[in-house]
Amino acid sequence: MDGCRHFERCSAPLCPVDELIRHRVWYAGEAVCKNPFYTRLGWIGKQRTIGRKQLKYWLNRPIGLTELAEASQPRQMTFLDLEIKNQSN
């Protein structure tokens, strides 16, 4: 995948450079993107918080990009967050 040198060996199911990201889901406990360029995205921060705190609401169910982006709204969204959110609508 163009745009990420980690893509081939990364196991994160939600990848910021994946063209089909809005069709993918993530479960708490699964890998999260570690590419330093993308780790400041609000939804990636939300994934880290969910994984770290093991919040019951999020456990044992599929979580999509749109839901993560909306849940990270209290944080200031970056341009990339807004772009990804607009693509999913």
C-alpha positions as CSV (number, residue, x, y, z in Angstrom):
1,M,0.0,0.0,0.0
2,D,1.5,3.4,-1.0
3,G,2.0,5.9,1.8
4,C,3.1,3.7,4.6
5,R,6.3,1.8,4.9
6,H,4.9,-0.3,7.7
7,F,1.9,-1.6,5.7
8,E,3.3,-5.0,4.7
9,R,4.2,-6.1,8.3
10,C,1.5,-4.2,10.2
11,S,-1.4,-6.2,11.7
12,A,-3.7,-3.2,12.5
13,P,-7.1,-4.0,10.9
14,L,-7.8,-0.2,10.6
15,C,-5.1,1.4,8.5
16,P,-5.2,5.1,7.6
17,V,-3.9,4.4,4.1
18,D,-6.3,1.5,3.4
19,E,-8.7,2.5,0.6
20,L,-11.3,0.2,2.1
21,I,-11.0,1.3,5.7
22,R,-14.6,2.3,6.1
23,H,-15.6,-1.3,5.4
24,R,-13.3,-2.7,8.0
25,V,-13.8,-3.2,11.8
26,W,-11.6,-3.3,14.8
27,Y,-12.1,-5.1,18.2
28,A,-10.7,-3.9,21.5
29,G,-7.3,-5.6,22.0
30,E,-6.4,-5.8,18.3
31,A,-3.4,-4.0,17.0
32,V,-3.4,-0.2,16.4
33,C,-1.5,1.8,13.8
34,K,2.0,2.6,15.0
35,N,3.1,4.7,12.1
36,P,4.3,8.0,13.7
37,F,2.8,10.1,10.9
38,Y,-0.7,8.8,11.7
39,T,-0.7,8.2,15.4
40,R,-2.1,11.7,16.1
41,L,-5.4,10.9,14.4
42,G,-8.2,11.2,16.9
43,W,-9.7,7.8,16.1
44,I,-6.3,6.1,16.6
45,G,-6.1,7.8,20.0
46,K,-9.5,6.5,20.8
47,Q,-8.4,3.0,19.9
48,R,-5.5,3.3,22.3
49,T,-7.7,4.5,25.1
50,I,-10.2,1.7,24.6
51,G,-7.4,-0.9,24.6
52,R,-5.7,0.6,27.6
53,K,-8.8,1.1,29.8
54,Q,-10.8,-1.9,28.5
55,L,-14.0,0.1,28.6
56,K,-17.0,-2.3,28.8
57,Y,-19.0,-0.4,26.2
58,W,-16.5,-1.2,23.5
59,L,-15.5,-4.8,24.4
60,N,-16.5,-7.9,22.4
61,R,-18.1,-6.1,19.5
62,P,-16.9,-4.8,16.1
63,I,-16.1,-1.1,16.0
64,G,-16.0,0.8,12.7
65,L,-14.0,3.9,11.7
66,T,-17.0,6.2,11.7
67,E,-17.9,5.2,15.3
68,L,-14.3,5.7,16.4
69,A,-14.2,9.1,14.7
70,E,-17.4,10.3,16.3
71,A,-16.3,9.0,19.8
72,S,-13.1,11.0,19.5
73,Q,-15.0,14.2,18.7
74,P,-14.3,15.8,22.1
75,R,-10.7,15.9,21.1
76,Q,-9.8,18.5,18.4
77,M,-10.0,16.7,15.1
78,T,-7.1,17.0,12.7
79,F,-7.4,17.6,9.0
80,L,-6.8,13.9,8.3
81,D,-9.6,12.9,10.7
82,L,-12.0,15.2,8.9
83,E,-10.9,13.9,5.5
84,I,-11.4,10.3,6.5
85,K,-14.8,11.0,8.2
86,N,-16.0,12.8,5.0
87,Q,-14.9,9.9,2.9
88,S,-17.0,7.5,5.0
89,N,-20.2,9.5,4.4
